[in-house]
Amino acid sequence: MGIFSLITGMRGSSGFGSSSTAEDVTHGIDATNLTVLITGGASGIGLETARVLALRRAHVIIAARNMKAASEAKKLIVEENETARVDVLKLDLASIASIRSFVDNFNTLDLPLNILINNAGIMFCPYQLSDDGIEIQFATNHLGHFLLTNLLLEKMKKTAKDTGIEGRIVNLSSIAHQYTYKGGIRFDKINDRSGYSDKKAYGQSKLANILHANELSRRFQEGGVNITTNSVHPGLIMTNLMKHSALLMRFLKVFSFFIWKNVPQGAATTCYVALHPKLKGVTGKYFIDCNEMPPSSVAKDQTLARNLWEFSDKLVSSASKA
């Protein structure tokens, strides 16, 4: 795999490649018995992921900040597929209060939870703090998903135990995880304006997504939990994620059009890792174009992953008390 396969769409060992779509990689898979929760499922590759998983008969819960967009997404999916099972719930990942409220509302539905897809994200934002006083990209892309996942773990463990079906957690990262601050995570300066870089802050949050998945995978294996956790790079896709850099990205796309994907292709790796039977028992890995690839050396640092977990736990606790 590499730039050649990206340009040509050459398939890797999985049988899929950069030109594969979400429908391609899930063809013939029946997800009738699965409940999937996806953050940011109201637009872009999140919406395509929700649509295709519903097409494969999974019960899909779309968690989104914009409820109007989420309702329109549900309408679109159901109009195409009358038998689709889709629910929408409000979730703002930049707000600890919203995350806790979301989990309470989800639990009242009394549903199982087989698959959690941590898809939502923001990118290249100007310096800003969340309502909880945390740098906005780190708060939304990592910390919000860290808390959400932790609050849903008991539900997922119970579902896996009661059904005997392996649970799966998928974190959407990015190849941008390689471009971050020195040392990977600015633990002592996470909220500092000084030295802030919108690009490195994004890379930091995407590195955190991989480290989170890896540490979670380690804990599951140590505890004998029947849940896998992996991270994915969806590829370069022009979506609303790039609203803060749309002009720059459109300019760059002129000269690099051959490595960009459309939305159905962009959702493929997520759907593959979430649903494909080939990945039963595969955990703590990083995927590009539906094939396992090595992330950066920093992303494989187990000590850094454990430190990030402890840091995130303390950050949530301190922000909750503020």
C-alpha positions in Angstrom: 0.0 0.0 0.0 1.2 3.6 -0.5 0.9 6.5 -3.0 0.8 4.1 -6.0 -2.1 2.1 -4.6 -3.9 5.3 -3.6 -3.6 6.6 -7.1 -4.4 3.4 -8.9 -7.0 2.0 -6.4 -5.0 -1.2 -6.3 -6.5 -3.6 -3.7 -4.5 -4.7 -0.7 -4.5 -7.9 1.3 -8.1 -7.2 2.5 -9.4 -7.4 -1.1 -10.2 -3.7 -1.0 -8.4 -0.5 -1.8 -8.7 3.3 -2.0 -11.4 3.1 -4.8 -13.6 0.7 -2.8 -16.8 2.2 -1.5 -18.7 1.6 1.8 -21.3 -0.5 -0.1 -18.5 -2.5 -1.7 -16.8 -3.5 1.6 -20.1 -4.4 3.3 -21.7 -6.3 0.4 -23.5 -9.4 1.5 -23.1 -8.6 5.3 -26.3 -8.9 7.3 -26.2 -6.6 10.4 -29.8 -7.2 11.5 -28.8 -8.1 15.0 -26.5 -5.1 15.5 -27.1 -1.7 17.1 -24.6 1.0 15.9 -24.0 4.4 17.4 -22.2 6.9 15.2 -21.2 10.5 16.2 -21.4 13.1 13.5 -23.7 10.9 11.4 -25.7 13.8 10.0 -23.3 14.8 7.2 -20.3 13.8 5.1 -18.7 10.4 5.6 -20.6 10.0 8.8 -23.9 10.2 7.0 -22.7 7.8 4.3 -21.6 5.4 7.1 -25.0 5.6 8.8 -26.8 5.1 5.4 -24.8 2.0 4.5 -25.0 0.4 7.9 -28.7 1.0 7.9 -28.8 -0.5 4.4 -27.1 -3.6 5.9 -30.0 -3.7 8.4 -28.2 -2.4 11.5 -30.2 -0.3 13.9 -28.4 3.1 13.6 -28.3 5.8 16.2 -27.1 9.1 14.8 -25.6 11.4 17.5 -25.3 15.0 16.3 -25.1 18.5 17.5 -27.3 19.9 14.8 -30.7 18.1 15.3 -32.2 19.6 12.1 -29.4 18.2 10.0 -29.7 14.8 11.9 -33.5 14.7 11.2 -32.9 15.4 7.6 -30.2 12.7 7.4 -32.7 10.2 8.9 -35.3 11.3 6.4 -32.9 10.8 3.5 -31.9 7.3 4.7 -35.5 6.2 5.3 -36.7 7.6 1.9 -34.1 5.5 0.2 -34.7 2.4 2.4 -38.2 2.2 4.0 -37.1 -0.6 6.3 -34.2 1.3 7.8 -34.0 1.6 11.5 -32.6 5.0 12.4 -32.9 7.2 15.5 -31.3 10.6 16.2 -30.1 12.0 19.5 -28.5 15.4 20.3 -24.8 15.4 21.2 -22.3 18.2 21.5 -18.9 16.6 22.0 -17.4 19.9 23.1 -19.6 19.9 26.2 -19.2 17.5 29.1 -22.8 18.2 30.2 -24.2 17.4 26.7 -22.3 14.1 26.6 -23.6 13.0 30.0 -27.1 14.1 29.0 -26.8 12.2 25.7 -25.8 9.0 27.5 -28.7 9.3 29.9 -31.1 9.7 26.9 -29.5 6.8 25.1 -29.9 4.6 28.1 -33.6 5.4 28.4 -34.1 3.8 24.9 -33.0 0.5 26.6 -31.1 -0.7 23.5 -28.1 -2.9 23.2 -24.9 -1.4 21.8 -22.7 -3.5 19.6 -20.7 -0.9 17.7 -19.5 2.6 18.6 -18.1 4.7 15.8 -16.4 7.9 17.0 -16.6 9.7 13.8 -17.4 13.4 14.5 -14.7 16.0 14.4 -13.5 19.5 13.6 -10.4 20.6 11.8 -7.9 23.4 11.6 -9.9 25.7 13.9 -8.7 29.1 15.1 -7.7 29.1 18.8 -10.8 28.7 20.9 -11.8 27.1 24.2 -14.8 24.9 24.8 -17.5 25.9 27.3 -15.5 23.6 29.7 -12.3 25.7 29.1 -10.5 23.1 27.0 -8.9 23.8 23.6 -11.7 23.1 21.1 -10.0 20.6 18.8 -8.7 18.5 21.6 -12.1 18.8 23.4 -14.2 17.8 20.4 -12.0 15.3 18.6 -10.5 13.4 21.6 -11.8 14.3 25.0 -15.5 14.2 24.1 -15.1 10.8 22.5 -13.0 9.6 25.4 -15.7 10.5 27.9 -18.5 9.2 25.6 -16.8 5.9 25.2 -16.1 5.5 28.9 -19.7 6.2 29.8 -21.0 3.6 27.2 -18.5 0.9 28.1 -20.7 -1.0 30.6 -23.5 -1.0 28.0 -21.2 -2.4 25.4 -19.7 -5.0 27.7 -23.1 -6.2 28.8 -24.3 -6.4 25.1 -21.2 -8.4 24.2 -21.7 -10.8 27.1 -25.4 -11.2 26.7 -25.3 -11.8 22.9 -22.0 -13.4 22.5 -21.4 -11.0 19.6 -18.0 -9.2 19.6 -18.4 -5.5 20.2 -16.4 -3.0 18.1 -15.2 0.5 18.6 -13.9 2.5 15.7 -12.0 5.8 16.2 -11.6 8.0 13.2 -8.1 9.4 13.2 -6.1 10.8 10.3 -2.8 10.6 8.6 -2.4 14.1 10.1 -1.6 12.4 13.4 2.0 12.4 12.2 2.1 16.3 12.2 1.8 17.4 15.8 3.6 19.1 18.6 7.0 18.0 19.9 6.5 14.9 22.1 3.0 14.3 20.6 0.7 15.8 23.2 1.2 19.1 25.0 0.1 17.9 28.4 1.4 20.9 30.2 0.1 23.4 27.6 -3.0 21.8 26.3 -5.1 25.0 26.6 -2.4 27.6 26.0 -2.8 30.1 23.2 1.0 30.6 23.1 2.5 28.3 20.5 -0.9 27.3 19.3 -1.0 25.9 15.7 -4.4 25.0 14.2 -2.7 22.3 12.1 -0.6 20.8 15.0 -3.6 21.0 17.3 -5.6 19.0 14.8 -2.7 16.5 14.5 -2.5 16.3 18.2 -6.2 15.4 18.5 -5.9 12.8 15.8 -2.8 11.3 17.5 -4.9 11.1 20.7 -7.6 9.2 18.8 -5.1 6.4 18.0 -3.5 6.4 21.4 -7.0 6.2 23.0 -7.9 3.2 20.8 -4.7 1.4 21.5 -4.9 1.9 25.3 -8.6 0.8 25.3 -7.6 -2.3 23.3 -4.9 -3.1 25.8 -7.3 -2.8 28.7 -9.9 -5.0 27.0 -7.4 -7.7 26.2 -6.1 -7.6 29.8 -9.6 -7.9 31.1 -10.8 -10.5 28.7 -13.5 -8.2 27.3 -15.1 -9.2 24.0 -14.7 -5.8 22.3 -12.2 -4.7 19.7 -10.9 -1.1 19.3 -9.2 0.1 16.1 -8.5 3.5 14.4 -8.8 4.5 10.8 -7.7 7.2 8.4 -10.6 7.7 6.0 -8.6 9.6 3.4 -8.8 13.1 1.9 -12.4 14.0 1.2 -13.9 17.5 0.7 -16.5 17.7 3.4 -17.8 20.3 5.9 -14.9 19.2 8.1 -12.7 21.5 6.0 -14.8 24.6 6.4 -11.9 26.5 8.1 -9.5 25.7 5.3 -11.8 25.3 2.3 -10.0 27.7 0.0 -6.6 26.2 0.7 -7.9 22.7 0.3 -9.6 23.5 -3.0 -6.3 25.0 -4.3 -4.3 22.0 -3.2 -6.8 19.6 -4.7 -6.1 21.0 -8.1 -2.6 19.7 -7.9 -3.3 16.5 -5.9 -6.7 15.5 -7.3 -5.4 11.9 -7.8 -5.2 11.2 -4.0 -8.7 12.6 -3.1 -11.7 10.4 -2.5 -15.4 10.9 -2.9 -17.7 10.4 0.2 -18.7 6.8 -0.5 -15.0 5.9 -0.8 -14.2 7.9 2.3 -16.7 6.0 4.4 -15.4 2.6 3.2 -12.6 2.0 5.8 -14.9 2.9 8.7 -17.6 0.5 7.5 -15.0 -2.2 6.8 -13.5 -2.0 10.3 -16.9 -1.8 12.0 -18.6 -4.6 10.2 -16.5 -7.0 8.2 -16.2 -10.5 9.6 -12.5 -10.7 8.5 -11.7 -8.4 11.4 -13.1 -10.6 14.1 -10.6 -10.4 17.0 -8.4 -7.8 15.3 -7.7 -5.0 17.8 -5.4 -2.1 18.5 -4.6 -1.6 14.8 -4.6 1.3 12.4 -6.3 1.1 8.9 -5.9 3.1 5.7 -7.9 2.1 2.6 -9.4 -0.9 4.4 -5.9 -2.4 5.0 -3.9 -2.5 8.2 -1.0 0.0 8.1 1.6 1.1 10.7 0.9 4.5 12.3 3.7 6.8 13.4 6.1 5.6 16.1 4.7 8.1 18.5 1.2 6.6 18.0 2.6 3.2 19.0 4.0 4.5 22.3 2.3 2.6 25.0 3.6 4.8 27.8 2.3 7.9 26.0 -1.1 6.1 25.6 -1.3 5.4 29.3 -0.3 8.9 30.2 -2.9 10.3 27.8 -5.6 8.2 29.4 -4.7 9.4 32.9 -4.5 13.0 31.7 -7.9 12.8 30.0 -9.5 11.2 33.0 -8.2 14.0 35.3 -9.2 16.7 32.7 -12.8 15.4 32.6 -12.9 15.3 36.4 -11.6 18.8 36.8 -13.8 20.3 34.1 -16.9 18.6 35.6 -16.2 20.2 38.9 -15.7 23.7 37.5 
